[in-house]
Amino acid sequence: MTLKKKLVVSTLAVSMAAVAVAGLPLSSKGLAAQFGIVGTASAATSVDFASLKERATKLYSTLTDADKQTLRDFRTELQTLSREQLEADFAPVLAQLELSAEQKSTLFDLYLEVVSSIYTPDLSAVKDILKSPNYEAYQALLKEIGKQAGVTDLSVEEVYSFIFGSNGVEQKLINLLKGKSETDLADLIIHPNSELANQVKTIVLDSTIGTANYSLRASLANLKITKDMIAATKNNVESRLTNEKAAALVLAKAYYNAYLKSSTTTEPGTPGSGSGSGSVTTPPVLTVDQKLAAAATYDVSKLVQVVDGKATVKLVDTDTINALANLAAAAKAAGKEGTALTLTLNLGTITAPTVEVPLSKAIVEAAKTNGIANIAVTFNGVTVTIPVSQFSTAIALTVTTAKPEVVTSVTKLKLASDVYEFGLSVDGVATSTFKQPITIKLPLKNTDGLDKELLSVAKLVYGSLQFQGGVLDGEFIVEPRDTFSSYAVLENKVNFTDIASVQAWAGKQIQVVAAKGAIEGVGEGKFAPKSNVTRAEFAKMLIRALNLENNSAVQSFSDVSSTAWYAPYVAVAAEKGIITGRSAAKFDPNATITRAEMATMISRAVKSINPAATTNVTAISQFSDAAKISASLRDGVAFAADHNLVIGNAGKFNPNDTATRAEAAVIIYRTINFK
């Protein structure tokens, strides 16, 4: 990538982040447009300031003094970010760029002014950028970048046009959000990964930049700035700003009252829009569920202390216990008392390689007393969720970001995350195994060109990798672990030489299930797709595929030796009621599994992690041989058939037929994709 292209990308990334961090989408919905920054450069120089003031007054007339102060508080917080903090937060993008210190400083100044202008509850916002003492420096820098890159008229106005122009992000979001309720808008802030929020992100990426008429998505792809880098930058800055959500909610109220209410017909940039009817003064009312979501996160970023490359969270017991009590109260108000509640401790952006989070005995006991099932820790996109009921004393979580060579030195597979070393001490004693699995959620990176279905969490054990699977969640992968070690995400391409005969209907499924470590070959690069599956083999496939492993589980079948390779999988399956054995005492591990037995095991496993899933008992009536299904297996077959986990053949289910390895792989694949 040439230097000139990298400079252009840095500018685009800054403008993108300006939209993203300022409460996307709510902060970009016309506030700066109210101040006349619309369309093109000529538009910016022909502002009717009297009209702008009238419209700005109209927009903010619905806000209380406290609301306006919330905006100012966030603006102040934003402007107090140091250059060092911004450079650390923008590191994912800056790592791809070649910028001088002066260029970085200028770009950060531009970023702060763009975002700050959005959070100014008066007319001064238009002066922030057009009257800025740095305005000429911004213009000179952007024009020079445009000249080097061959982009016509790249300027401050072009950046604003991208966000607030007549066909820019702002106007497209207006069209998207019309008809939405105030609660819908608030929900976008609290749940940034919702379907509507993802539509907003798509609009941002597909909007055009400058007069060259190319999309942000296309330009970033061409210049090797990935969406992972942009997302990481956004998350880094947001995690440092404690007042961002409160300010975004205030803007949601102002914007809803002025432009989105059904009685309001005018739009930003339309003559007379400042005097439209329909504004009200009532603040946005959060639902009890939204209040519960807000109470579920406790910001502890200001309690992080870094000494000698180690960041430690100095929690205050009374404050943390209050946060636990507040979450319990919010759950009760929402009618969700007794559900598996999680309090998330948000550490923000951490630059130190090692992070330690001590939880005192008082905090652990308070969590259990308040009915809080888990305490989660999140920073830099990593989240570790700890079930606290298994502990009765102080614990301390440690996470170290290791060098990539820890993993790349033992494999040629492609890394799709950083490498993390997890540790947990219980009352000061290092503990590597747990009765209840601890869930790790790892942010993905450098995934362009990779097959995401083949991504798997890998555990490093004595210099070799063990693939554990994991469930994709947007730009993250989630995996419960009952042991701690070093983990990373890799694209695990597993190829077999003997699956051509089943490639059309099972090839991809075999590859994916093998990548997750849920099914293995038989040696020498072969899969043996037409071989039968034993009950023990299927127990392992199912438990591994659904991430249900737990080494503390026990079983009492007389024909399952505690030293057998399948013993831990049978134990989990028995403990969760997934299998009941051929009798109370016998499991019959080496017997081939029938299709009806397989369907029943799958159904019970899925229901164990999706208790709300329902069964249409009439689903088996579609099969002409339904009468052959054993009474004890009919419910399981009905569930599997109803959800297309197991399908029939020519109108028959063939319940007593044995299943092949290829068939098992297909069924496991459907199971891990169950929604």
N, C-alpha and C positions, 0 to 999 in steps of 0.2 A: 504494500500500500504506500502510495507516495505521501510526502509530508503535506502537500496541499489538500489532498483528500482527507487526511486525518484531521486537519484543521476545520474543514467543513463539518465533519462528523461531530467534532467536539461542540460546535455551535448548535447543531441539531439536537445533540444529546442534552445540552443545557436547556434548550427550549422545551424539549420533551419533558424533562424532569421538572421544569417550572410548572407545567400543567399537572404533572402527576403528583408532586408532593403537596400542591396547594389544594388538597382535598378532592382529587379527581373523582367524579366529574364536576362536583358542585362549585368549586372555586373558579372554574373556567367558563361559567355559563353567562357571560355577558357583563360582568362587573366592569372590566376595563373597557368594554365596548360602550358602556354608559358614559365613559369619559372621552369618547370620541376617537379611540384608537381602533379604527376599522379599515378594512380594505387595503388600500395602497398607500404609497408614500404621499401622494397628492392629497389623499383624504386626511392624513394626519396633519397636514399643514393648513387645512381649511376648516378647522373646527369652529363651530358656533358655541363659544364658551358659555353664553347665557343659557342656551338650550341644555348644554351639558350639566350645568349646575342645577337646573330645574329637574332634570332627569335623575341626577345623583341624589338630590334631596328626596325625590319620590321613592327611589329605591330603598333608601335608609330610613324613611319616615316610619316604617313599620317596626323599627328596632328600638328597644329600650336603651337607656344610657348604659346599662350593664352589658347589653349585647354589643354595643359599639366598643366598650372597653375590652370585651373579650377579643375582638378583632385587633385592637391596638396591642393587647398583651401578646398575642401570637406574633404580630409584626415585630415587636420588640425582641421576642425570643429568637425569631429567625435572624434578625440583624445582629444579634450578639454571637452568632456562630463564628468561630475563628477560621482563618485560612487553613490552619492545620486540620481542623475538624472537617471542613468542606473537602479538602483534598483526600482525607481518609474515606469520607463517605462516597466520593466520586471515583474512588480507586478502581472499581471494575471497568469504568469507561476510560479513565486516564491511562490505565495500563496498556491500552491499545493505541494511545496517541503519543505524538512527539511534540510537546509544548514547552516553551520556555516558562520560567517562573512568572515573568511579566504577562505572558499570554494567559496563563492560568488565572492570575489575579484579575485581569480584565474580564475574563469570562465569568468568574465567580461574582464580580461586581454586577455584571449584567443579569445573572441569574437572580441575585438577591433583589435587584430593583424590579424585575418582572414579577416575581412572586409577591414581594412586599406591596406592590401597587394594587394587587387584588384584595389585599386585606386592609385597605385604608377606607374608613367609612365617611369620606368626604371628598371634595373636589380635588384635593391635593394630589391624588394619584396620577392625574394626567401630567402634573408638573414633575412628578418623580422621575419619569423617563425623558420627556421632551425637554425639561428644564434642568436635567441632571448635569452637574459639572463634568461628568464622564461621558455625556452623550456623544460628543465629537470623537472621543477615543473609541467608543463602541462602533460608531459609523466607520471610522478609519480602519479598524480591525476587520470588520465584516466586509467592507469593500475590498480590502486587500485579499482576504480569504476568497471572496468571489472571483477576483481577478486571477488568482493562482489556479482556482479550480474550474474556471470557465463557466461559473454560475452567474447569470445576469442579475444585477441589482440586489445582491445579497446584502441586507441591511437590517437595522433595528426594525424598520417598518415591515420588512418581510417576515421577521420573527413574530411580530405582533399579528401580522396578517394571517400567518399559519394558525395562530391560536384564536384570534378574534375577527378575522376577515369575514366578508359577506358569504364566502363559501368555505370558511375555516372550521376548525374543531368546535368552536363555540356555537355557531349557528346549527351545525349538524346535531349537536347535543340538545339544543333547544327542541328540534324536531323530534328527537328520540324521546325526550322527557315530557312532551306535551301529554296531558291527560293523566300523568302520574300524581299520586297523592303526596301530601307532605310526609306521611309515614314512609312511602316508597323511597323518597329522596333521603330521608334519614337512614333508612335501611342500607342504602348504597354506601354510606360512610362506614357503618358498623360492619357490613359484610362485603368487603372489597373484592371477593372472589365469586360473587353471585353471578347468575346468568346475565342480568342487566348490566352489571359492572363489566363483565367480559365484552358485552356489546359496545360499551363505551371505549374500552381499550382498543377494540378493532377500529372504531371510528378514528381514534387518534393516529393509529399506525397507518391507516389508509388515506389520510388527508394529505393534500399536496403541499410541497414546499416551494416557495418562490415562483418566479415566472417560468421556470424550466418545466413545471407541471409534472414532477415526479413525486411519488408517495414517500412518506417517511419510512414505511416498511421496506420498499424497494431500495431506497438509498442506504438504509442501515444494513440490509442484506448484502448489497454490492460492496459496501465498505467494511464488512466484517465486524460491525458492531451488533452484537446479538441482543435479542430481547431479554436473555438472561442477565446481561450486563446492565441493561436499562432497569429491569425489575430490581436487581440488587442495589443499584444506586438509589432508586426510589425508596426501597425498604430501609436502607441505611439512614437516609435523611429523615424519613418519617419517624424512625425509632428514636431519634435524638430530640424530637420536638414534642414536648408533653402537652401543648395546648392546641395541637392541630385539629383534632376531632371536634373539640368544643367550638373552635372558630368556623370549621366547615359546617357545623349544624346551624350556626347563626346565619351564614351565607345561604344555606338551604331555605331558611325561613324568609329571608329578604327576597330571594329570587322567586320562590314559590308565590309569595304574595304579589309581587310585581309583574310576573310574566307567565306563570304556569297555571294559575287558578283558572277554572273554566270560564269565569266571567271576564277574564282579561284577554283581549284579542290582539293587542299590539305586541311587538317584539323588539328586542334591543336593536338600535340602529334605525328604527322606523320613526319618521317624524311624528311627534306627539306622543311617543311611547311613555314619556315621563309623566303624563297626566292621565294615563289610563285608569279605569275604575277597577274596583275589586280588591284593593289592598285591605288587609285586616291586621290587627295588632297582636293577635294571640300568638304565643310562641309555638314552635312545633312540639306536638305532644308525642313523646315516645311511648310505644307500647310496652307492656310489661316484659315481653320477650326481648325487646331492644334494651331495656334497662338491665335485664339479666345478662345480655351479651356484654354490655359496658362494664358491669360489675365483675365479670369473669377475668378481666385483665388488670393487673396491679403494676403500675410503672415504678420500677426501682432503679432506673438508669442513673439517677443522681446519687445512689448509694454504692456505686461501683468505685473501688479504689484499685489503682494499678501500682504494683511495686515489683521491680525487677522482672518485668515481662509476664507477671501473673496478675490477672484481674480478679478481685474478690468482692463479692456482694456483702456489704455490712448491713444485714437486715435488722430492723428494730422490731423486737418481738411484739410489742403492743400494737404497732401500726400494722404489722402483717396479720396479727390475730383479728384486728378490726376489719381488714380486707376480707378475711375468711368469713367473718360474721355478716358482713354486708352482702357477700355473694349468697350466703344461705338465706338471708332475708329476701333478696331479689328473687331467688328460686321459689320461695314460699309464696310470694306475691304473684308469681307467674303460674302457680299451680304445679310446679315441677319439683316440689320438695321430695327428697328420697331418690331422685335420679342421680346418675353418675356425674356429679359436678366436678369441674376442673378450674382451679385458680391458676392463671398464667402469670408468672413473674417476668415482666418485660425488661431485659437488661439494656436494650438499645444496641448501639453499634460498639463493638469491642475490638480494639486494635491489638491487644496483647494476645500471644499465641495460646495461653492457658487461662481458663476461666474456672473459678471455684465458687460454688453456691452452697454455703452451709445452712442447714435448716435445724434450728434448735429443737430439743425435745418438746418445749412448750408449743412451738409452731406445729409440729407433727401431731401432738395430742389435740390441739385446737382444731386442726383440720378434721380429725376423726369425730370430735365432739360436735362440730357443725355439720357433719354429714358430707364433707368434701372428699370425694373419692381420690382425686389426684391433685398434685401440685406440679405444674409444668414450668419449665425454664426456657425462655426463648431469647436468642441474640444472633445477629448476623444471619438470620434466616434459619438457623438450627433450632429445633424444639425438642426437648426431652421431657416426656410425661411420666411422672413417678406415681404409681399407686401407693398411697401412704399407709393403708391399713395393715400392710405386712411389717411395718416398723413400729417400735415402741420406744425408741430413743433417738438421739440426734443423728442426722445423716448429713453427708456432704457430697455433692455431685462435682466431678471434675471433668472438663472437656478440653482437650488439647488439639489444636489444628496442626497436624504433622506435615512434613514435607512430602510432596507427591512421590518422591523416590522410594518411600516406604513401601508403596504398592507397585509402582512402575518397574522396580528392580526385580520383581518376581513374576511379572506377566507382561505380555504385549497387547492385552486388551485395552480398550480406550477408557480412560477415566472420565466420568461424567459428574464428578463432585470433588470437593476437597477430601483429604484423608483425616479422619477424626479418631482420636483415642479417648475412650470413655472410661471413667472410673467412679466408683461409689464406695464411700467408707461409712460404716455403721458404728457409731460410738467410737470413732477413731480407728476402727479396724477395716482394712481394705476388704471389700466383698465383691466377688465377680459373678455370683449366681444369685437368682432371686426366685422366690416362690410365685410371685406374680410378675409377668413380663413388664419391662420398662420400654416404652415406645419411643423410638427415635425418628424424627422427621428431618431429612437432610435436603438442603437446597441443591438443585441440579445446576450445572454450569457446563459450558462448551458442548451442548447437545446437538448443535447444528450438524446435520448429516448422519446422525445416529438414529437407529431404530429404537424408539422409546419403549416399545413392547419388550425389547430384549434387555432393558436396564434392570439390574439386580443389585441389591445390597450384598457386598462381599465382606466376610470376616477373615481377618488375617490370623492364621494359626500356624505357628512354627514355620514361617516362611512360605506357606502355601495359602491359597484362597479357598474358602468354603462359601458357596453362594446360597444366600438365605431368602431371596425373593424380594418382596416389598410391593406396595401398592402405590401406583402413581396418583398424585394429587396436584394437578396443575404442573407447576415447575418444581415440585418436591416429590420425594418418595418416602413412604411411611413403612416402618418395619418394627414390630414388637420383638424385643430380645430378652431372653431369660438369662443371658450371660453378657458380660461386657468385655470388650477387647478393642482392637483397631478395626474401623469400618470405613468403607468407601463404596461409591456407586460406580459400576462399570457396565459397558455394553458387552454382554456375555453371548457371543455368537457360538452356538454349538451346532456342528454339522455331522450328519450321519450318512453313511454310504449306501444304506439298504432301504431307504424309504421311498424310492421312486414309485413303487406300486400304489402308495397311499398319498402321494404328494398332493394330488388335486383336492382331497377333502381333509387331510390331516397334517400335511407338511408344515404349514405355518404354526399350527397348534402345537405340534411336537417340539418345534424349535423354541417357542415361547415358554412352554412348561419346563423344558430342559434348561433354558436360560435362568429360570427362577430357582433352579435346584430342586424342583419338586419331582422330577422324574429323571432317571439316568439311563445311559446306554448299557449294553451288555459286554462292552469291551471291544477293542480293536476298531473303534469308530462305527460300530453297528448298534442299531436300536432294537431289532427283532420286532417289527411292528405287528406281526400276526401271531406272536406268541401270546398265550393266555396270561392273565394277571392273577396272582394269589391274593388272598384276603390280607395278608401281612403287607404285601407290596402296595395294595391300594390304600391301606391305612396310612402308610408313610406318605404316599403321593398327596392324599387329602390334607393331612395335618401340615405338611410342608407348604402346600399351595396356599392354604388359608392362614398361614402364619400363627398356628395354634400351638406350636412347640412349647413344652414346659417340662423341664427335667425333674421337677419335684412331684409330678403326677405319679400315682401308683396304680397297679392293677393286681388282680388276684386269680387270673386264669392259671390253672395247673399246667397247661401245655405251652405256656409262654415263659421261657427262662429269663431271669432278670438280666442275663448277659447277652441275650439275643439282639441282633442289630435292629430288630423291629420293636423291641420291648418298650422303649420310650414313646413310640408313636401309638402303639396299642393302648398304653397307659392313659395318654391324653384322650384318645378316642373313647375309652371306657369311662373315664372320669366325667367327660362332657355328655355322656349318653349317646354318643354317635354310633357306638356298637354295643351290642348286648351279648355277643357270643352265640355259638350254636347251642349252647346251654349255659346255665349259670356258672359252670366251672370250666367249660371248654371254649376256646376261641377258634381252634382249627386253622392256624395261621397259614399252613401250606396248601390248603384247599383252594381251588380256583373260585373266584368270586362270580356270582351270577349277576345278570343285568338288574334284577329286582333288588338284590342286596346292595349293589353299587348305587342304585337310585336312592335307596333308603339312607345309606350312609351319607351321601351328598346332601340330601334334604335335611337330615338332622344337623349336619355341620353348618349349613347355611343358616338354619334357624337359630343355631346357638350364637351366631354373631349378628343376625338380623331377626330378633324376636318378633318384630311387627309384621314379618312376611306372612302372608295368608295362603291357605290351600283351597283350591276348588276341587272338592272330592269327586266331582262328576267328570274330571279330566280323563280318568281312565276308561270312561265309557266309549271313547273314540277307538279303543283297541278291541278287535274281534276276539282276542284271547284273554280278555281281562279276567275271566273266571279262573285262569291258571295262576293268577297272582296270589300268593299266600296272604291270608288275612292280616298277619302281623306286618306285612310289607306294603299293603295297599295305600296307606296314607302317604308313605314316602314316595312311592311311584307316582301317585296323584300330584304331589307337590313338584316333583322333578319334571313330569310331563306338562303340568300347567305353566311352568316357567321355562320350558324348552331346554332344560338341562340335559335331559335324556329324551330322545325322540324314537318313534317306532319305525317300522319298515313294512311298507305295503299293507298298512292298516293293522299290523300286529306289533305287540311290544316284545314278544319273545322273552318273558321274564326269567325263564330258567336256563337260557343260553349263557355260556361263559363269555366274558368280555376280553377283547384283544388289547394289547398295549397301545395300539393306535387309537382304538375307541376310547380307552381310558384317558389318553392325552387330550382328545377332543372334549370329553366331558369335563375334565379338570379345567381346561381352558375356559369353557363356558361358565364354570363355577367361579373362577377368580374374576370374571367379568360380570358377575351377577350384580344387578342394581336393585 
